[in-house]
Amino acid sequence: MKRAEAIDGLRAGETLDLLVIGGGATGLGTALDAAARGHRVALVEAHDFAKGTSSRSTKLVHGGVRYLRQGNLSLVREALRERGRLARNAPHLVHPMAFVIPAYKWWDTPFYGIGLKLYDALAGKLGLGRSRMLGRDETLARIPTIAPAGLRGGVLYLDGQFDDARLAVDLARTAWDRGALLANQLRAVSLIKEGGKVAGAELRDAETGAEFGVRARVVVNATGVFVDELRRADQAGAAGIVTVSQGVHLVLPKRFLPGDAAIMVPKTEDGRVMFAVPWHERVVVGTTDTPLAAASIEPRALPEELDFLLHHARRYLAGDPAGSDVLSVFAGLRPLVRSGDGTDTAAMSRDHTVLVSESGLITVTGGKWTTYRRMGEDVIDRAEQVGGLDRRPCVTAELPILAPPQGAADPSRLPGPAEVAWFARHEMARTVEDVLARRTRCLLLDAAAAARHAREVAQALAGTLGRDEAWVADQADSFRQLAEGYRFPPAG
């Protein structure tokens, strides 16, 4: 992907079939679906691909065991089948992982065992494997660090694990390969209207300050937790449709969960679900479900969320992790489709919604990473109707997602100068944050270590992007300040 080439293409004056605003999972899936059908599509992102929610998940491709308890079988079935498709289409990123539900009461094993047999059945032919009940000794063998007092056994099931930000970049590369134009650091500052209908958007390049218009037959609002802002730019006073819920995760050293199986706690003391998941030689512990009054691009964990996660990590991990053991803290915001008074976010559906305004602006929100492909399919089906585009079948259910070339950087380690240059030239990495938070996962895996290497990454980027020493200093300082927000406890 070449950013300069994308900017030139956007400024050429062509009327596109679709303009997608927002470069998270939903926007990227929508752009890929459109490009794969042969539509002329562009995607613009104000920050970086997957800068927000889409790089801050629990790293699971899953049906959602807890949605069985809510009775939302249709959502579970759809997510499980999308999980299977994604495992088939992106085998370089999506891998089966064994999860163990520990049983401390006599009824836990049969209760969860029966539920997970239903989970297996809903996956159909796209399942990853069968669940089974475990005795106490086998549970301890699979999770040797789990608290043994009172343990009666467990239930094992299979779900998927992935690297969310890497998948986002690979989706962007795949869409580009299919003819889409994509650019980050390009903000939609206003909508273009003709005859009361949305006909494009005015864009501002964050790097140069240049502004220009792009026209399209259909504009898609895929801005996640910020969709209501663009909806109100389209129609002043539009009622909000999104409730923001925060999910926080802690990252711990591998020694707290040294095996290859994850722990799933289906019901904590306050009714929440908690995971402890091996990931890139670390352990991700999460998550919370905290309603917030407003969204921000860099959310921060609340003290009570950190207390909740550490308390339960100590309860289920025999190593009793302390705050000093935490390598990183990261928070993501869920765009939940509002229902009722919008206060009980844990009970809200994770279904997605596609809305069309009177002016023709299409808004898509809700959903989750696992169902990003289906969300894109639904949006483009609707866009073909709204924009009078040629009706073409969706092909993404069988479409392979491009893998990085052999020799690309290991996301769990600090990249060398050659790798940083490759990210800048071919994956639109423009900042130290782009490299250390999303092209690699160094910030999430060890915030302090990532901060120590900010300057050398900035220097490698500067050599490729043609930046001066003042830019290097500013980038290094900005990233160090950002990384403070990922330390325990977070600053800011």
Secondary structure, 3 states (H helix, E strand, C coil): CCHHHHHHHHCCCCCEEEEEECCCHHHHHHHHHHHHCCCCEEEECCCCCCCCHHHCCCCEECCCHHHHHHCCHHHHHHHHHHHHHHHHHCCCCCEEEEEEEEECCCCHHHHHHHHHHHHHHHHHHHCCCCCEEEEHHHHHHHCCCCCCCCCCEEEEEEEEECCHHHHHHHHHHHHHHCCCEEECCEEEEEEEEECCEEEEEEEEECCCCCEEEEEEEEEEECCHHHHHHHHHHHCCCCCCCEEEEEEEEEEEEHHHCCCCCEEEECCCCCCCCEEEEEECCEEEEECCCEEECCCCCCCCCCHHHHHHHHHHHHHHCCCCCCHHHCCEEEEEEEEEECCCCCCCHHHCCCCEEEEECCCCCEEEEECCHHHHHHHHHHHHHHHHHHCCCCCCCCCHHHCCCCCCCCCCCCCCCCCCHHHHHHHHHHCCCCCHHHHHHHHCCHHHHCHHHHHHCHHHHHHHHHHHHCCCHHHHHHHHHHHHHHHHCCCCCCCC
